Amino acid sequence: MSFLRDVSVLNRQALLGLVFFLLALPVARAVVNIYRGRWPGGPAVLFYLRMLLGFLLAGAITLTFYSFVGKEILP
């Protein structure tokens, strides 16, 4: 993990935003499969996964936006 120390904070923000987005894709797929009845799960599981999806997408959008603007929000 020493290679991440050489990367600028803005690039780490953009990378983390990309990771959040890539994590949101299988969560969205799971929500669709549970909603259609292909996978087991009830309303509580759907609620949890939709909340997780919202936080992942909000984090991805926020981190990527601030990376493009040039503002460091990560410590």
Distance bins in CASP14 RR format, pairs under 12 A and 6 or more apart:
PFRMAT RR
TARGET T0000
AUTHOR 0000-0000-0000
RMODE 2
METHOD distances of the structure
MODEL  1
1 7 0 0 0 0 0 1 0 0 0 0 0
1 12 0 0 0 0 0 1 0 0 0 0 0
3 11 0 0 0 0 0 1 0 0 0 0 0
3 12 0 0 0 0 0 1 0 0 0 0 0
3 15 0 0 0 0 0 1 0 0 0 0 0
4 11 0 0 0 0 1 0 0 0 0 0 0
4 12 1 0 0 1 0 0 0 0 0 0 0
4 13 0 0 0 0 0 1 0 0 0 0 0
4 15 0 0 0 0 1 0 0 0 0 0 0
4 16 0 0 0 0 0 1 0 0 0 0 0
4 74 0 0 0 0 0 1 0 0 0 0 0
5 11 0 0 0 0 0 1 0 0 0 0 0
5 12 0 0 0 0 1 0 0 0 0 0 0
6 12 0 0 0 0 0 1 0 0 0 0 0
7 13 0 0 0 0 0 1 0 0 0 0 0
7 14 0 0 0 0 1 0 0 0 0 0 0
7 15 1 0 0 1 0 0 0 0 0 0 0
7 16 0 0 0 0 0 1 0 0 0 0 0
7 67 0 0 0 0 0 1 0 0 0 0 0
7 74 0 0 0 0 0 1 0 0 0 0 0
8 14 0 0 0 0 1 0 0 0 0 0 0
8 15 0 0 0 0 0 1 0 0 0 0 0
8 67 0 0 0 0 1 0 0 0 0 0 0
8 70 0 0 0 0 0 1 0 0 0 0 0
8 72 0 0 0 0 1 0 0 0 0 0 0
8 74 0 0 0 0 0 1 0 0 0 0 0
9 15 0 0 0 0 0 1 0 0 0 0 0
9 16 0 0 0 0 0 1 0 0 0 0 0
9 63 0 0 0 0 0 1 0 0 0 0 0
9 66 0 0 0 0 0 1 0 0 0 0 0
9 67 0 0 0 0 1 0 0 0 0 0 0
9 70 0 0 0 0 1 0 0 0 0 0 0
9 71 0 0 0 0 1 0 0 0 0 0 0
9 72 1 0 1 0 0 0 0 0 0 0 0
9 73 0 0 0 0 1 0 0 0 0 0 0
9 74 1 0 1 0 0 0 0 0 0 0 0
9 75 0 0 0 0 1 0 0 0 0 0 0
10 16 0 0 0 0 0 1 0 0 0 0 0
10 17 0 0 0 0 0 1 0 0 0 0 0
10 63 0 0 0 0 1 0 0 0 0 0 0
10 64 0 0 0 0 0 1 0 0 0 0 0
10 65 0 0 0 0 0 1 0 0 0 0 0
10 66 0 0 0 0 1 0 0 0 0 0 0
10 67 1 0 1 0 0 0 0 0 0 0 0
10 68 0 0 0 0 1 0 0 0 0 0 0
10 69 0 0 0 0 1 0 0 0 0 0 0
10 70 1 0 1 0 0 0 0 0 0 0 0
10 71 0 0 0 0 1 0 0 0 0 0 0
10 72 1 0 0 1 0 0 0 0 0 0 0
10 73 0 0 0 0 1 0 0 0 0 0 0
10 74 0 0 0 0 1 0 0 0 0 0 0
11 17 0 0 0 0 0 1 0 0 0 0 0
11 18 0 0 0 0 0 1 0 0 0 0 0
11 63 0 0 0 0 0 1 0 0 0 0 0
11 64 0 0 0 0 0 1 0 0 0 0 0
11 67 1 0 0 1 0 0 0 0 0 0 0
11 68 0 0 0 0 0 1 0 0 0 0 0
11 70 0 0 0 0 0 1 0 0 0 0 0
11 72 0 0 0 0 0 1 0 0 0 0 0
11 74 0 0 0 0 0 1 0 0 0 0 0
12 18 0 0 0 0 0 1 0 0 0 0 0
12 19 0 0 0 0 0 1 0 0 0 0 0
12 63 0 0 0 0 1 0 0 0 0 0 0
12 66 0 0 0 0 0 1 0 0 0 0 0
12 67 0 0 0 0 1 0 0 0 0 0 0
12 72 0 0 0 0 1 0 0 0 0 0 0
12 73 0 0 0 0 0 1 0 0 0 0 0
12 74 1 0 0 1 0 0 0 0 0 0 0
12 75 0 0 0 0 0 1 0 0 0 0 0
13 19 0 0 0 0 0 1 0 0 0 0 0
13 20 0 0 0 0 0 1 0 0 0 0 0
13 59 0 0 0 0 0 1 0 0 0 0 0
13 60 0 0 0 0 0 1 0 0 0 0 0
13 61 0 0 0 0 0 1 0 0 0 0 0
13 62 0 0 0 0 1 0 0 0 0 0 0
13 63 1 0 1 0 0 0 0 0 0 0 0
13 64 1 0 0 1 0 0 0 0 0 0 0
13 65 0 0 0 0 1 0 0 0 0 0 0
13 66 1 0 0 1 0 0 0 0 0 0 0
13 67 1 0 1 0 0 0 0 0 0 0 0
13 68 0 0 0 0 1 0 0 0 0 0 0
13 69 0 0 0 0 0 1 0 0 0 0 0
13 70 0 0 0 0 1 0 0 0 0 0 0
13 71 0 0 0 0 1 0 0 0 0 0 0
13 72 1 0 0 1 0 0 0 0 0 0 0
13 73 1 0 0 1 0 0 0 0 0 0 0
13 74 1 0 1 0 0 0 0 0 0 0 0
13 75 0 0 0 0 0 1 0 0 0 0 0
14 20 0 0 0 0 0 1 0 0 0 0 0
14 21 0 0 0 0 0 1 0 0 0 0 0
14 60 0 0 0 0 0 1 0 0 0 0 0
14 62 0 0 0 0 0 1 0 0 0 0 0
14 63 1 0 0 1 0 0 0 0 0 0 0
14 64 1 0 0 1 0 0 0 0 0 0 0
14 65 0 0 0 0 0 1 0 0 0 0 0
14 66 0 0 0 0 1 0 0 0 0 0 0
14 67 1 1 0 0 0 0 0 0 0 0 0
14 68 1 0 0 1 0 0 0 0 0 0 0
14 69 0 0 0 0 0 1 0 0 0 0 0
14 70 0 0 0 0 1 0 0 0 0 0 0
14 72 0 0 0 0 0 1 0 0 0 0 0
14 73 0 0 0 0 0 1 0 0 0 0 0
14 74 0 0 0 0 0 1 0 0 0 0 0
15 21 0 0 0 0 0 1 0 0 0 0 0
15 22 0 0 0 0 0 1 0 0 0 0 0
15 60 0 0 0 0 0 1 0 0 0 0 0
15 63 0 0 0 0 1 0 0 0 0 0 0
15 64 0 0 0 0 1 0 0 0 0 0 0
15 67 0 0 0 0 1 0 0 0 0 0 0
15 74 0 0 0 0 0 1 0 0 0 0 0
16 22 0 0 0 0 0 1 0 0 0 0 0
16 23 0 0 0 0 0 1 0 0 0 0 0
16 56 0 0 0 0 0 1 0 0 0 0 0
16 59 0 0 0 0 1 0 0 0 0 0 0
16 60 0 0 0 0 1 0 0 0 0 0 0
16 62 0 0 0 0 0 1 0 0 0 0 0
16 63 1 0 1 0 0 0 0 0 0 0 0
16 64 0 0 0 0 1 0 0 0 0 0 0
16 66 0 0 0 0 0 1 0 0 0 0 0
16 67 0 0 0 0 1 0 0 0 0 0 0
16 73 0 0 0 0 0 1 0 0 0 0 0
16 74 1 0 0 1 0 0 0 0 0 0 0
17 23 0 0 0 0 1 0 0 0 0 0 0
17 24 0 0 0 0 1 0 0 0 0 0 0
17 56 0 0 0 0 1 0 0 0 0 0 0
17 57 0 0 0 0 0 1 0 0 0 0 0
17 58 0 0 0 0 0 1 0 0 0 0 0
17 59 1 0 0 1 0 0 0 0 0 0 0
17 60 1 0 1 0 0 0 0 0 0 0 0
17 61 0 0 0 0 1 0 0 0 0 0 0
17 62 0 0 0 0 1 0 0 0 0 0 0
17 63 1 0 1 0 0 0 0 0 0 0 0
17 64 1 0 1 0 0 0 0 0 0 0 0
17 65 0 0 0 0 1 0 0 0 0 0 0
17 66 0 0 0 0 1 0 0 0 0 0 0
17 67 1 0 0 1 0 0 0 0 0 0 0
17 68 0 0 0 0 0 1 0 0 0 0 0
17 73 0 0 0 0 0 1 0 0 0 0 0
17 74 0 0 0 0 0 1 0 0 0 0 0
18 24 0 0 0 0 0 1 0 0 0 0 0
18 25 0 0 0 0 0 1 0 0 0 0 0
18 56 0 0 0 0 0 1 0 0 0 0 0
18 59 0 0 0 0 0 1 0 0 0 0 0
18 60 1 0 0 1 0 0 0 0 0 0 0
18 61 0 0 0 0 0 1 0 0 0 0 0
18 63 0 0 0 0 1 0 0 0 0 0 0
18 64 1 0 0 1 0 0 0 0 0 0 0
18 67 0 0 0 0 1 0 0 0 0 0 0
19 25 0 0 0 0 0 1 0 0 0 0 0
19 56 0 0 0 0 1 0 0 0 0 0 0
19 59 0 0 0 0 0 1 0 0 0 0 0
19 60 0 0 0 0 1 0 0 0 0 0 0
19 63 0 0 0 0 1 0 0 0 0 0 0
19 64 0 0 0 0 0 1 0 0 0 0 0
20 27 0 0 0 0 0 1 0 0 0 0 0
20 52 0 0 0 0 0 1 0 0 0 0 0
20 53 0 0 0 0 0 1 0 0 0 0 0
20 54 0 0 0 0 0 1 0 0 0 0 0
20 55 0 0 0 0 1 0 0 0 0 0 0
20 56 1 0 1 0 0 0 0 0 0 0 0
20 57 1 0 0 1 0 0 0 0 0 0 0
20 58 0 0 0 0 1 0 0 0 0 0 0
20 59 1 0 1 0 0 0 0 0 0 0 0
20 60 1 1 0 0 0 0 0 0 0 0 0
20 61 0 0 0 0 1 0 0 0 0 0 0
20 62 0 0 0 0 1 0 0 0 0 0 0
20 63 1 0 0 1 0 0 0 0 0 0 0
20 64 0 0 0 0 1 0 0 0 0 0 0
20 67 0 0 0 0 0 1 0 0 0 0 0
21 27 0 0 0 0 0 1 0 0 0 0 0
21 28 0 0 0 0 0 1 0 0 0 0 0
21 53 0 0 0 0 0 1 0 0 0 0 0
21 54 0 0 0 0 0 1 0 0 0 0 0
21 56 1 0 0 1 0 0 0 0 0 0 0
21 57 1 0 0 1 0 0 0 0 0 0 0
21 58 0 0 0 0 0 1 0 0 0 0 0
21 59 0 0 0 0 1 0 0 0 0 0 0
21 60 1 0 1 0 0 0 0 0 0 0 0
21 61 0 0 0 0 1 0 0 0 0 0 0
21 62 0 0 0 0 0 1 0 0 0 0 0
21 63 0 0 0 0 1 0 0 0 0 0 0
21 64 1 0 0 1 0 0 0 0 0 0 0
22 28 0 0 0 0 0 1 0 0 0 0 0
22 29 0 0 0 0 0 1 0 0 0 0 0
22 56 0 0 0 0 1 0 0 0 0 0 0
22 57 0 0 0 0 0 1 0 0 0 0 0
22 60 0 0 0 0 1 0 0 0 0 0 0
23 29 0 0 0 0 0 1 0 0 0 0 0
23 30 0 0 0 0 0 1 0 0 0 0 0
23 49 0 0 0 0 0 1 0 0 0 0 0
23 52 0 0 0 0 1 0 0 0 0 0 0
23 53 0 0 0 0 1 0 0 0 0 0 0
23 54 0 0 0 0 0 1 0 0 0 0 0
23 55 0 0 0 0 0 1 0 0 0 0 0
23 56 1 0 1 0 0 0 0 0 0 0 0
23 57 0 0 0 0 1 0 0 0 0 0 0
23 59 0 0 0 0 0 1 0 0 0 0 0
23 60 0 0 0 0 1 0 0 0 0 0 0
24 30 0 0 0 0 0 1 0 0 0 0 0
24 31 0 0 0 0 0 1 0 0 0 0 0
24 49 0 0 0 0 0 1 0 0 0 0 0
24 50 0 0 0 0 0 1 0 0 0 0 0
24 52 0 0 0 0 1 0 0 0 0 0 0
24 53 1 0 1 0 0 0 0 0 0 0 0
24 54 1 0 0 1 0 0 0 0 0 0 0
24 55 0 0 0 0 1 0 0 0 0 0 0
24 56 1 0 1 0 0 0 0 0 0 0 0
24 57 1 0 1 0 0 0 0 0 0 0 0
24 58 0 0 0 0 1 0 0 0 0 0 0
24 59 0 0 0 0 1 0 0 0 0 0 0
24 60 1 0 0 1 0 0 0 0 0 0 0
24 61 0 0 0 0 0 1 0 0 0 0 0
25 31 0 0 0 0 0 1 0 0 0 0 0
25 32 0 0 0 0 0 1 0 0 0 0 0
25 53 0 0 0 0 1 0 0 0 0 0 0
25 56 0 0 0 0 1 0 0 0 0 0 0
25 57 0 0 0 0 0 1 0 0 0 0 0
25 60 0 0 0 0 0 1 0 0 0 0 0
26 32 0 0 0 0 0 1 0 0 0 0 0
26 33 0 0 0 0 0 1 0 0 0 0 0
26 49 0 0 0 0 0 1 0 0 0 0 0
26 52 0 0 0 0 0 1 0 0 0 0 0
26 53 0 0 0 0 0 1 0 0 0 0 0
26 56 0 0 0 0 0 1 0 0 0 0 0
27 33 0 0 0 0 0 1 0 0 0 0 0
27 34 0 0 0 0 0 1 0 0 0 0 0
27 45 0 0 0 0 0 1 0 0 0 0 0
27 46 0 0 0 0 0 1 0 0 0 0 0
27 48 0 0 0 0 0 1 0 0 0 0 0
27 49 1 0 1 0 0 0 0 0 0 0 0
27 50 0 0 0 0 1 0 0 0 0 0 0
27 51 0 0 0 0 0 1 0 0 0 0 0
27 52 1 0 1 0 0 0 0 0 0 0 0
27 53 1 0 1 0 0 0 0 0 0 0 0
27 54 0 0 0 0 1 0 0 0 0 0 0
27 55 0 0 0 0 1 0 0 0 0 0 0
27 56 1 0 0 1 0 0 0 0 0 0 0
27 57 0 0 0 0 1 0 0 0 0 0 0
27 60 0 0 0 0 0 1 0 0 0 0 0
28 34 0 0 0 0 0 1 0 0 0 0 0
28 35 0 0 0 0 0 1 0 0 0 0 0
28 46 0 0 0 0 0 1 0 0 0 0 0
28 49 0 0 0 0 1 0 0 0 0 0 0
28 50 0 0 0 0 1 0 0 0 0 0 0
28 52 0 0 0 0 1 0 0 0 0 0 0
28 53 1 0 1 0 0 0 0 0 0 0 0
28 54 0 0 0 0 1 0 0 0 0 0 0
28 56 0 0 0 0 1 0 0 0 0 0 0
28 57 0 0 0 0 1 0 0 0 0 0 0
28 60 0 0 0 0 0 1 0 0 0 0 0
29 35 0 0 0 0 0 1 0 0 0 0 0
29 36 0 0 0 0 0 1 0 0 0 0 0
29 38 0 0 0 0 0 1 0 0 0 0 0
29 39 0 0 0 0 1 0 0 0 0 0 0
29 49 0 0 0 0 0 1 0 0 0 0 0
29 53 0 0 0 0 0 1 0 0 0 0 0
30 36 0 0 0 0 0 1 0 0 0 0 0
30 37 0 0 0 0 0 1 0 0 0 0 0
30 38 0 0 0 0 1 0 0 0 0 0 0
30 39 1 0 0 1 0 0 0 0 0 0 0
30 40 0 0 0 0 0 1 0 0 0 0 0
30 41 0 0 0 0 1 0 0 0 0 0 0
30 45 0 0 0 0 1 0 0 0 0 0 0
30 46 0 0 0 0 1 0 0 0 0 0 0
30 48 0 0 0 0 0 1 0 0 0 0 0
30 49 1 0 1 0 0 0 0 0 0 0 0
30 50 0 0 0 0 0 1 0 0 0 0 0
30 52 0 0 0 0 1 0 0 0 0 0 0
30 53 0 0 0 0 1 0 0 0 0 0 0
31 37 0 0 0 0 0 1 0 0 0 0 0
31 38 0 0 0 0 0 1 0 0 0 0 0
31 39 0 0 0 0 1 0 0 0 0 0 0
31 41 0 0 0 0 0 1 0 0 0 0 0
31 42 0 0 0 0 0 1 0 0 0 0 0
31 43 0 0 0 0 0 1 0 0 0 0 0
31 45 0 0 0 0 1 0 0 0 0 0 0
31 46 1 0 0 1 0 0 0 0 0 0 0
31 47 0 0 0 0 0 1 0 0 0 0 0
31 48 0 0 0 0 1 0 0 0 0 0 0
31 49 1 0 1 0 0 0 0 0 0 0 0
31 50 1 0 0 1 0 0 0 0 0 0 0
31 51 0 0 0 0 0 1 0 0 0 0 0
31 52 0 0 0 0 1 0 0 0 0 0 0
31 53 1 0 0 1 0 0 0 0 0 0 0
31 54 0 0 0 0 0 1 0 0 0 0 0
31 56 0 0 0 0 0 1 0 0 0 0 0
31 57 0 0 0 0 0 1 0 0 0 0 0
32 38 0 0 0 0 1 0 0 0 0 0 0
32 39 0 0 0 0 1 0 0 0 0 0 0
32 46 0 0 0 0 0 1 0 0 0 0 0
32 49 0 0 0 0 0 1 0 0 0 0 0
32 50 0 0 0 0 0 1 0 0 0 0 0
32 53 0 0 0 0 0 1 0 0 0 0 0
33 39 1 0 1 0 0 0 0 0 0 0 0
33 40 0 0 0 0 1 0 0 0 0 0 0
33 41 0 0 0 0 1 0 0 0 0 0 0
33 45 0 0 0 0 0 1 0 0 0 0 0
33 46 0 0 0 0 0 1 0 0 0 0 0
33 49 0 0 0 0 0 1 0 0 0 0 0
34 40 1 0 0 1 0 0 0 0 0 0 0
34 41 1 0 1 0 0 0 0 0 0 0 0
34 42 1 0 0 1 0 0 0 0 0 0 0
34 43 0 0 0 0 1 0 0 0 0 0 0
34 44 0 0 0 0 0 1 0 0 0 0 0
34 45 1 0 0 1 0 0 0 0 0 0 0
34 46 1 0 1 0 0 0 0 0 0 0 0
34 47 0 0 0 0 0 1 0 0 0 0 0
34 48 0 0 0 0 0 1 0 0 0 0 0
34 49 1 0 0 1 0 0 0 0 0 0 0
34 50 0 0 0 0 0 1 0 0 0 0 0
34 53 0 0 0 0 0 1 0 0 0 0 0
35 41 0 0 0 0 1 0 0 0 0 0 0
35 42 0 0 0 0 1 0 0 0 0 0 0
35 43 0 0 0 0 0 1 0 0 0 0 0
35 45 0 0 0 0 0 1 0 0 0 0 0
35 46 1 0 0 1 0 0 0 0 0 0 0
35 47 0 0 0 0 0 1 0 0 0 0 0
35 49 0 0 0 0 1 0 0 0 0 0 0
35 50 0 0 0 0 1 0 0 0 0 0 0
36 46 0 0 0 0 0 1 0 0 0 0 0
37 45 0 0 0 0 0 1 0 0 0 0 0
37 46 0 0 0 0 0 1 0 0 0 0 0
39 45 0 0 0 0 1 0 0 0 0 0 0
39 46 0 0 0 0 0 1 0 0 0 0 0
39 49 0 0 0 0 0 1 0 0 0 0 0
40 46 0 0 0 0 0 1 0 0 0 0 0
41 47 0 0 0 0 0 1 0 0 0 0 0
41 48 0 0 0 0 0 1 0 0 0 0 0
41 49 0 0 0 0 1 0 0 0 0 0 0
42 48 0 0 0 0 1 0 0 0 0 0 0
42 49 0 0 0 0 0 1 0 0 0 0 0
42 50 0 0 0 0 0 1 0 0 0 0 0
43 49 0 0 0 0 0 1 0 0 0 0 0
43 50 0 0 0 0 0 1 0 0 0 0 0
44 50 0 0 0 0 0 1 0 0 0 0 0
44 51 0 0 0 0 0 1 0 0 0 0 0
45 51 0 0 0 0 0 1 0 0 0 0 0
45 52 0 0 0 0 0 1 0 0 0 0 0
46 52 0 0 0 0 0 1 0 0 0 0 0
46 53 0 0 0 0 0 1 0 0 0 0 0
47 53 0 0 0 0 0 1 0 0 0 0 0
47 54 0 0 0 0 0 1 0 0 0 0 0
48 54 0 0 0 0 0 1 0 0 0 0 0
48 55 0 0 0 0 0 1 0 0 0 0 0
49 55 0 0 0 0 0 1 0 0 0 0 0
49 56 0 0 0 0 0 1 0 0 0 0 0
50 56 0 0 0 0 0 1 0 0 0 0 0
50 57 0 0 0 0 0 1 0 0 0 0 0
51 57 0 0 0 0 0 1 0 0 0 0 0
51 58 0 0 0 0 0 1 0 0 0 0 0
52 58 0 0 0 0 0 1 0 0 0 0 0
52 59 0 0 0 0 0 1 0 0 0 0 0
53 59 0 0 0 0 0 1 0 0 0 0 0
53 60 0 0 0 0 0 1 0 0 0 0 0
54 60 0 0 0 0 1 0 0 0 0 0 0
54 61 0 0 0 0 1 0 0 0 0 0 0
54 62 0 0 0 0 0 1 0 0 0 0 0
55 61 0 0 0 0 0 1 0 0 0 0 0
55 62 0 0 0 0 0 1 0 0 0 0 0
56 62 0 0 0 0 0 1 0 0 0 0 0
56 63 0 0 0 0 0 1 0 0 0 0 0
57 63 0 0 0 0 0 1 0 0 0 0 0
57 64 0 0 0 0 0 1 0 0 0 0 0
58 64 0 0 0 0 0 1 0 0 0 0 0
58 65 0 0 0 0 0 1 0 0 0 0 0
59 65 0 0 0 0 1 0 0 0 0 0 0
59 66 0 0 0 0 0 1 0 0 0 0 0
59 67 0 0 0 0 0 1 0 0 0 0 0
59 73 0 0 0 0 0 1 0 0 0 0 0
59 74 0 0 0 0 0 1 0 0 0 0 0
60 66 0 0 0 0 0 1 0 0 0 0 0
60 67 0 0 0 0 0 1 0 0 0 0 0
61 67 0 0 0 0 0 1 0 0 0 0 0
61 68 0 0 0 0 0 1 0 0 0 0 0
62 68 0 0 0 0 0 1 0 0 0 0 0
62 69 0 0 0 0 0 1 0 0 0 0 0
62 71 0 0 0 0 0 1 0 0 0 0 0
62 73 1 0 0 1 0 0 0 0 0 0 0
62 74 0 0 0 0 0 1 0 0 0 0 0
63 69 0 0 0 0 0 1 0 0 0 0 0
63 70 0 0 0 0 0 1 0 0 0 0 0
63 71 0 0 0 0 0 1 0 0 0 0 0
63 72 0 0 0 0 0 1 0 0 0 0 0
63 73 1 0 0 1 0 0 0 0 0 0 0
63 74 1 0 0 1 0 0 0 0 0 0 0
64 70 0 0 0 0 0 1 0 0 0 0 0
64 71 0 0 0 0 0 1 0 0 0 0 0
64 73 0 0 0 0 0 1 0 0 0 0 0
65 71 0 0 0 0 1 0 0 0 0 0 0
65 73 0 0 0 0 1 0 0 0 0 0 0
66 72 1 0 0 1 0 0 0 0 0 0 0
66 73 1 0 1 0 0 0 0 0 0 0 0
66 74 0 0 0 0 1 0 0 0 0 0 0
67 73 0 0 0 0 1 0 0 0 0 0 0
67 74 0 0 0 0 1 0 0 0 0 0 0
END
